[in-house]
Amino acid sequence: MKKIKLDENFPPAFLTLFQNELIDASSVYLQNISGAGDDLVYKICQEEKRALVTFDLDFANIIRYPAHETEGIIVCRIRRKINLDYIRMLCLTLVKVISENDLSGKLFIVEGKKVRIRKSDGSE
Protein backbone atom coordinates (compact mmCIF):
# COMPACT_ATOMS: atom_id res chain seq x y z
CA MET A 1 0.00 0.00 0.00
CA LYS A 2 1.34 3.42 -0.94
CA LYS A 3 1.67 5.96 1.85
CA ILE A 4 1.25 9.71 1.44
CA LYS A 5 0.99 12.80 3.62
CA LEU A 6 -1.16 15.71 2.48
CA ASP A 7 0.18 19.14 3.31
CA GLU A 8 -2.02 21.85 4.78
CA ASN A 9 -3.40 22.93 1.40
CA PHE A 10 -5.66 19.87 1.36
CA PRO A 11 -8.66 19.94 3.71
CA PRO A 12 -8.75 16.77 5.87
CA ALA A 13 -12.08 15.77 4.31
CA PHE A 14 -10.21 14.85 1.12
CA LEU A 15 -8.29 12.06 2.86
CA THR A 16 -11.13 9.65 2.12
CA LEU A 17 -10.72 10.13 -1.66
CA PHE A 18 -7.27 8.55 -1.31
CA GLN A 19 -8.20 6.01 1.35
CA ASN A 20 -11.09 4.73 -0.80
CA GLU A 21 -8.46 3.88 -3.45
CA LEU A 22 -6.37 1.92 -0.91
CA ILE A 23 -3.80 4.68 -0.46
CA ASP A 24 -2.63 5.10 3.14
CA ALA A 25 -3.25 8.85 3.38
CA SER A 26 -2.39 11.00 6.36
CA SER A 27 -2.38 14.76 6.83
CA VAL A 28 -0.39 17.42 8.62
CA TYR A 29 -3.70 18.31 10.27
CA LEU A 30 -4.02 14.83 11.79
CA GLN A 31 -0.61 15.24 13.42
CA ASN A 32 -1.22 18.81 14.51
CA ILE A 33 1.77 20.02 12.50
CA SER A 34 -0.13 22.35 10.19
CA GLY A 35 1.99 25.47 9.84
CA ALA A 36 5.20 23.62 10.70
CA GLY A 37 8.32 24.55 8.78
CA ASP A 38 9.10 22.80 5.52
CA ASP A 39 12.22 21.14 6.94
CA LEU A 40 10.18 19.49 9.72
CA VAL A 41 7.47 18.28 7.32
CA TYR A 42 10.15 16.87 5.00
CA LYS A 43 11.85 15.07 7.90
CA ILE A 44 8.59 13.61 9.24
CA CYS A 45 7.69 12.29 5.78
CA GLN A 46 11.13 10.64 5.58
CA GLU A 47 10.73 9.07 9.02
CA GLU A 48 7.22 7.80 8.25
CA LYS A 49 8.23 6.65 4.74
CA ARG A 50 5.43 8.70 3.20
CA ALA A 51 5.41 10.63 -0.05
CA LEU A 52 4.58 14.30 0.47
CA VAL A 53 1.74 15.89 -1.53
CA THR A 54 1.83 19.69 -1.41
CA PHE A 55 1.13 22.98 -3.18
CA ASP A 56 4.35 24.40 -1.69
CA LEU A 57 6.71 25.08 -4.61
CA ASP A 58 9.69 25.16 -2.23
CA PHE A 59 9.60 21.33 -2.28
CA ALA A 60 10.40 21.40 -6.01
CA ASN A 61 13.90 22.58 -5.03
CA ILE A 62 15.81 19.30 -5.42
CA ILE A 63 18.91 20.71 -3.75
CA ARG A 64 17.15 21.68 -0.54
CA TYR A 65 14.65 18.79 -0.59
CA PRO A 66 16.25 15.91 -2.50
CA ALA A 67 13.49 13.60 -3.69
CA HIS A 68 15.90 10.68 -3.93
CA GLU A 69 16.07 10.66 -0.12
CA THR A 70 12.28 10.29 0.20
CA GLU A 71 9.37 8.08 -0.74
CA GLY A 72 8.56 10.79 -3.26
CA ILE A 73 7.43 14.39 -3.45
CA ILE A 74 4.40 15.54 -5.41
CA VAL A 75 4.17 19.30 -5.94
CA CYS A 76 0.92 20.68 -7.33
CA ARG A 77 1.40 23.89 -9.32
CA ILE A 78 -1.72 25.99 -9.16
CA ARG A 79 -2.12 28.77 -11.71
CA ARG A 80 -5.67 29.76 -10.96
CA LYS A 81 -7.91 30.59 -8.05
CA ILE A 82 -8.80 27.39 -6.25
CA ASN A 83 -11.97 26.20 -4.63
CA LEU A 84 -13.13 22.89 -3.19
CA ASP A 85 -14.30 21.61 -6.59
CA TYR A 86 -10.86 22.28 -8.06
CA ILE A 87 -9.15 20.52 -5.14
CA ARG A 88 -11.49 17.53 -5.58
CA MET A 89 -10.59 17.33 -9.30
CA LEU A 90 -6.91 17.64 -8.42
CA CYS A 91 -7.21 14.84 -5.84
CA LEU A 92 -8.73 12.54 -8.47
CA THR A 93 -5.75 13.27 -10.73
CA LEU A 94 -3.41 12.63 -7.81
CA VAL A 95 -5.06 9.29 -7.04
CA LYS A 96 -4.29 8.21 -10.60
CA VAL A 97 -0.68 9.47 -10.43
CA ILE A 98 -0.09 7.74 -7.10
CA SER A 99 -1.74 4.48 -8.14
CA GLU A 100 0.04 4.20 -11.49
CA ASN A 101 3.58 5.24 -10.54
CA ASP A 102 6.44 4.22 -8.32
CA LEU A 103 6.81 7.40 -6.26
CA SER A 104 9.97 6.51 -4.37
CA GLY A 105 12.88 8.85 -5.00
CA LYS A 106 11.03 10.95 -7.56
CA LEU A 107 9.72 14.50 -7.77
CA PHE A 108 6.35 14.86 -9.50
CA ILE A 109 5.10 18.22 -10.71
CA VAL A 110 1.34 18.17 -11.28
CA GLU A 111 -0.26 21.05 -13.20
CA GLY A 112 -3.93 20.41 -13.76
CA LYS A 113 -3.90 17.04 -15.52
CA LYS A 114 -0.32 17.40 -16.80
CA VAL A 115 2.34 15.47 -14.86
CA ARG A 116 6.12 15.76 -15.09
CA ILE A 117 8.37 13.30 -13.28
CA ARG A 118 11.94 14.02 -12.27
CA LYS A 119 13.77 10.85 -11.34
CA SER A 120 16.52 10.69 -8.74
CA ASP A 121 19.17 10.78 -11.49
CA GLY A 122 17.86 14.19 -12.58
CA SER A 123 16.15 13.00 -15.76
CA GLU A 124 12.54 13.75 -16.67
Secondary structure, DSSP 4 states (H G I P E B T S, - for coil): --EEEE-TTS-GGGHHHHHTTT-EEEETTTTT-TT--HHHHHHHHHHHT-EEEES-GGGG-TTTS-GGGSS-EEEE---S---HHHHHHHHHHHHHHHHHS--TT-EEEEETTEEEEE-TTS--
